[in-house]
Amino acid sequence: MAARRFLVKGRVQGVGFRYFVVQAAWRCGVVGTVRNLPTGAVEVIAEGALDKLAALRLELAQGPAFSRVTTVEEQEMQATHRYTDFEISY
């Protein structure tokens, strides 16, 4: 199991991006969490197989219809195995 922190920038708040991420994570078969940051970016912490994390990154780069993703930064992390589902953090 691998883990990644994705920092998604652009027009990604107020456009349903977190809900999109939850659906994308379910489709890709990864667990973790997503939250809005005060900077205007969206942070995604995801754990799963490397190919599934790569699939999630592709979906994050596309985003939902009303978003405009400019960058997706990716950082390797140590898997914590604490997630059992994918959820929105507030």
C-alpha positions, -999 to +999 in steps of 0.1 A: +000+000+000+013+034-010+002+069+001+002+103-016-007+139-007-021+158-036-023+196-036-048+207-062-047+244-073-068+265-095-106+272-093-112+242-070-133+256-042-170+263-044-174+241-075-182+207-059-146+196-061-145+177-028-176+157-037-160+150-071-129+137-053-149+114-031-166+099-062-133+097-080-116+079-051-144+054-049-141+047-087-103+044-083-105+022-052-085+043-028-091+055+007-083+088+025-096+123+029-101+156+011-103+191+025-103+228+014-073+248+025-074+284+035-050+291+006-078+282-019-062+249-028-077+214-021-056+188-002-062+151-009-046+124+012-050+090-005-038+055+002-039+025-022-020+007-048+003+028-070-017+023-102-049+033-084-032+065-070-020+073-105-056+069-118-068+093-090-042+119-100-055+119-136-090+125-123-079+152-100-061+170-129-094+170-149-118+179-120-155+184-122-173+205-149-171+239-132-136+237-119-104+248-135-073+228-123-041+246-129-017+223-110-017+190-091+013+187-068+021+152-056+041+142-025+049+107-015+039+098+021+041+068+044+008+049+044-009+050+078-036+023+072-060+044+093-085+051+065-113+026+058-132+048+033-128+082+016-143+112+033-145+149+034-127+166+063-140+200+075 
